[in-house]
């Protein structure tokens, strides 16, 4: 199998998109809501409303981070199809 620069660029974009999602979505964006959840639980002030708000916040932040993955996937597809 012959490896071309386009195929290597496609794999690199895919890996960077996935790593970017993990870092931004999993670490930077979820750190705040998880800290709020733990702090409220330890303080004894965790209510159903607060829990729902934190879960929704985490959902929207992960959806935003999914955009980073999408950019990596689109670049991956671009490089794969441009070589044909």
N, C-alpha and C positions, 0 to 999 in steps of 0.2 A: 504494500500500500504506500502510495506516494503522499507525503505530507507537504502541503503547500502553506504559504504564509497566510492565506485566507482561512484555512482550516485552523491553524494555530491561533489566529486572531479571534475566530469564532469561539474557540474553547476558552481563551483568556477572557473574553467579554462575558461569557456565561459564568465562569468562576468568579469574576469580579462582581457581577450582579448578585450572585448568591451570597458572597462574602459581605457585600455592602448591605444586603437585607439583614443578614445575621447581626452585623455590628450596629447598624443604625436602628433597626427595628427591635432586635432582641436586647441590646444593651442600652443605647442612648435613649430610646423612646419609652421603653417599658420600665426603666429604672425608677422614674418618678411615681407612676401609679402603684408599683409594687411597694415602694417605700411608704406611700400613703396608706396602703392596705395594712401593712405590718404595724405601722405606728398606731392606726386606729384600733387594730386588734389588741395590741399591747396596752393601750390606754383604756380599753373597755368601752370605746365610743363607736364601735362598728355597728351600723344599722343596715337594714336591707336597702334603703335608699342610697346610702353611701357606697355600699357594695355594688349596686347596679351602676351607679355613676362611674366608679373606678373601672368596672368591666367594660362599659361602653367607651370610656376614654382609651383604654388599652386596645379595644377593637379598632377604633378609628386611627390610632397611631400606627398600628400594624398594617392597616390598609394603606396608609400613606407611605410606609416603608416598602410596601409591595410595589409601588411605583418605581423604586430603585431597581428591584429585580426585573420589572418589565422592560426598563431601558436596556439592561444587560441582555435580556432575551431578544429584544428587537435588533440589537447590534449583532448578536449571534446569528440570527436569521439572515440579516443583511449580508454578512460575510459568507455565509454558507451558499446563499443563492447567487451572489455576484460572481462566484467562480464557475458557474455552469455555462 
